[in-house]
């Protein structure tokens, strides 16, 4: 039976898990964060070295702690984000257990859940927030002949820097921000083509002297609901100061329609020509990393969560955070996940009156540092 001592278990200690911990505390519940990695910074240390945020520092903070560190209009680097998440984790009044990988969740007789870890332990929980993100589940499309291709195949999740590709012929597959950024970086040392299913949709990074995120914020566009977004946004968009568009115009790298097939040595283009290729990097996105919920029956046959706005439609007191377009355009970003965290934590608190709370708990916010 679920008791008032049982915590809300948050699976994942990256940006979504930390945002969840803050929101759960604020709702008066007792969070315990389980993070598979060595520290509560999520997947950020594993992204490619040159990655920078596409939102300025002032728009890239979680609730309760400003990003800090200098010019609020700068675009923080990967390592700055890691440092910020470390500060956030150290300042939040929540139990965070690192090196703990969740392998399965099952319903507990009498209510609540039992969370099994890779060490064989089982932890009783009054509620679950699945905030494990998607970096651990990169998506590779099933393309004709890919299995026969003998060159290097790598998802951008495993790409770090351009030097290993010096002098090589490289295809980058994808039409989003990461694809264009990696193609541009590689073009300094390799011969690069960006292969996409449709022309790249460039969006200006700055409008009337201000970053686009200022306008998304003041107009409320950043908070438009999913139902509206899916009608407005049909293709991936690339934020650009003009750097990337100009690089393509100058021939630094080119954009071609998607390959029709792979050959053992390379690719076949839509015009029928075949070309030898040394390496292919897929910047084709990710899928939710939620295999630990499969036995619970909370997922669709293809592994997607069944939910509305992050609230499970299959199980009580089960919620999600960090899903793409979960509730808005910014749901799986540093700047937007906090709003979703408040939404799901409030919903859990309403469904768990008197449960998952610490006696005498007063909601606390991260220490400002």
TAKAVEN-V410148 format. One record per backbone hydrogen bond with DSSP energy under -0.5 kcal/mol. CO is the residue of the C=O (numbers start at 1). NH is the residue of the N-H. E is the energy in kcal/mol with one decimal. If there is no record, write none. Layout:
<<CO | NH | E> <CO | NH | E>>
This chain:
<<3 | 6 | -1.3> <3 | 356 | -0.7> <7 | 9 | -0.7> <7 | 126 | -2.5> <7 | 127 | -0.9> <8 | 32 | -2.2> <9 | 11 | -0.6> <9 | 129 | -2.6> <10 | 12 | -0.8> <10 | 34 | -2.9> <11 | 131 | -2.0> <14 | 18 | -2.7> <15 | 19 | -2.1> <16 | 20 | -2.4> <17 | 21 | -2.3> <18 | 22 | -2.2> <19 | 23 | -2.2> <20 | 24 | -2.9> <21 | 25 | -2.3> <22 | 26 | -2.3> <23 | 27 | -1.7> <24 | 29 | -2.5> <25 | 28 | -1.9> <29 | 31 | -0.7> <30 | 8 | -2.9> <31 | 95 | -1.0> <32 | 10 | -2.9> <33 | 35 | -0.6> <33 | 97 | -3.3> <34 | 12 | -3.0> <35 | 99 | -0.7> <35 | 100 | -2.4> <37 | 99 | -2.6> <39 | 41 | -2.0> <41 | 44 | -1.2> <43 | 46 | -2.0> <44 | 47 | -1.5> <48 | 51 | -1.7> <51 | 78 | -1.8> <56 | 59 | -1.7> <57 | 60 | -1.8> <62 | 65 | -1.5> <71 | 74 | -1.6> <72 | 58 | -2.6> <74 | 57 | -2.2> <74 | 76 | -0.7> <76 | 53 | -3.0> <77 | 81 | -1.9> <78 | 82 | -2.1> <79 | 83 | -2.2> <80 | 84 | -2.3> <81 | 85 | -2.7> <82 | 86 | -2.0> <83 | 87 | -2.0> <84 | 88 | -2.4> <85 | 89 | -2.7> <86 | 90 | -2.2> <87 | 91 | -1.1> <88 | 91 | -0.6> <88 | 92 | -0.7> <89 | 92 | -0.7> <91 | 367 | -1.5> <92 | 94 | -1.9> <95 | 33 | -2.9> <95 | 97 | -0.5> <96 | 98 | -0.6> <97 | 35 | -2.8> <99 | 101 | -0.5> <100 | 102 | -0.5> <101 | 118 | -2.1> <104 | 116 | -2.9> <106 | 114 | -3.0> <108 | 111 | -2.7> <110 | 2 | -0.6> <112 | 108 | -2.5> <113 | 125 | -2.6> <114 | 106 | -2.3> <114 | 116 | -0.6> <115 | 123 | -2.4> <116 | 103 | -2.5> <116 | 104 | -1.4> <117 | 120 | -2.0> <121 | 117 | -2.2> <123 | 115 | -2.7> <124 | 7 | -0.6> <125 | 113 | -3.0> <127 | 9 | -2.4> <128 | 130 | -0.5> <128 | 319 | -2.4> <129 | 11 | -2.5> <129 | 131 | -1.0> <130 | 321 | -2.1> <133 | 289 | -2.4> <134 | 137 | -2.5> <134 | 287 | -0.5> <137 | 287 | -2.1> <138 | 140 | -0.5> <139 | 141 | -0.5> <141 | 143 | -1.1> <143 | 146 | -2.0> <144 | 262 | -2.8> <145 | 148 | -1.4> <145 | 149 | -0.9> <146 | 149 | -0.7> <152 | 280 | -2.7> <154 | 282 | -2.5> <155 | 158 | -2.5> <156 | 159 | -1.3> <160 | 49 | -1.9> <160 | 50 | -0.5> <162 | 165 | -2.3> <163 | 166 | -1.8> <165 | 168 | -2.3> <168 | 170 | -0.6> <168 | 191 | -2.6> <169 | 278 | -1.7> <169 | 279 | -1.6> <170 | 193 | -1.8> <171 | 173 | -0.5> <171 | 281 | -2.7> <172 | 174 | -0.6> <172 | 195 | -2.8> <173 | 283 | -3.3> <176 | 180 | -2.1> <177 | 181 | -2.7> <178 | 182 | -2.7> <179 | 183 | -2.4> <180 | 184 | -2.4> <181 | 185 | -2.0> <182 | 186 | -2.8> <183 | 187 | -1.7> <185 | 188 | -1.3> <186 | 189 | -2.3> <186 | 190 | -2.5> <189 | 167 | -3.4> <190 | 192 | -0.7> <191 | 170 | -2.7> <192 | 254 | -1.5> <193 | 172 | -2.7> <193 | 195 | -0.6> <194 | 196 | -0.6> <194 | 256 | -2.5> <195 | 174 | -2.0> <196 | 258 | -1.7> <200 | 202 | -0.9> <201 | 238 | -3.0> <203 | 240 | -2.4> <205 | 212 | -3.0> <207 | 210 | -1.7> <210 | 207 | -3.1> <211 | 214 | -1.6> <211 | 215 | -0.9> <212 | 216 | -2.3> <213 | 217 | -1.8> <214 | 218 | -2.7> <215 | 219 | -2.0> <216 | 220 | -0.6> <216 | 222 | -2.1> <217 | 220 | -0.5> <220 | 223 | -1.8> <221 | 224 | -1.4> <222 | 330 | -1.0> <225 | 228 | -0.9> <225 | 229 | -2.2> <226 | 230 | -2.6> <228 | 231 | -0.9> <228 | 232 | -1.5> <229 | 233 | -3.3> <232 | 234 | -0.7> <236 | 201 | -0.6> <237 | 239 | -0.5> <238 | 203 | -3.0> <240 | 205 | -2.1> <242 | 246 | -2.1> <243 | 247 | -1.8> <244 | 248 | -2.0> <245 | 249 | -2.1> <246 | 250 | -2.2> <247 | 252 | -2.5> <247 | 253 | -0.7> <248 | 251 | -1.1> <254 | 194 | -3.4> <256 | 196 | -2.1> <261 | 268 | -3.0> <264 | 150 | -2.5> <265 | 277 | -2.1> <266 | 263 | -2.5> <267 | 275 | -2.5> <268 | 260 | -2.4> <268 | 261 | -1.2> <269 | 272 | -2.5> <273 | 269 | -2.9> <275 | 267 | -2.3> <278 | 152 | -2.1> <279 | 171 | -2.2> <280 | 154 | -2.4> <280 | 282 | -0.5> <281 | 173 | -2.7> <281 | 283 | -0.7> <282 | 156 | -2.8> <285 | 139 | -2.6> <288 | 290 | -1.1> <290 | 293 | -2.5> <291 | 294 | -1.7> <292 | 105 | -1.4> <293 | 297 | -0.8> <293 | 298 | -1.3> <294 | 297 | -1.3> <298 | 306 | -1.8> <300 | 303 | -2.4> <304 | 300 | -3.1> <305 | 307 | -0.8> <306 | 313 | -1.9> <306 | 314 | -0.5> <308 | 311 | -1.6> <310 | 312 | -0.6> <310 | 320 | -2.7> <311 | 308 | -2.1> <315 | 318 | -0.9> <317 | 128 | -2.6> <318 | 312 | -2.3> <319 | 130 | -3.1> <321 | 133 | -0.5> <323 | 326 | -1.8> <328 | 331 | -1.3> <330 | 333 | -1.7> <330 | 336 | -0.5> <333 | 336 | -0.7> <333 | 337 | -2.4> <336 | 339 | -0.9> <336 | 340 | -1.2> <337 | 341 | -2.4> <338 | 342 | -2.2> <339 | 343 | -1.8> <340 | 344 | -2.6> <341 | 345 | -2.5> <342 | 346 | -2.3> <343 | 347 | -1.8> <344 | 348 | -2.3> <345 | 349 | -2.5> <346 | 350 | -1.9> <347 | 351 | -1.3> <348 | 352 | -1.3> <352 | 355 | -2.0> <356 | 30 | -4.5> <358 | 361 | -2.4>>
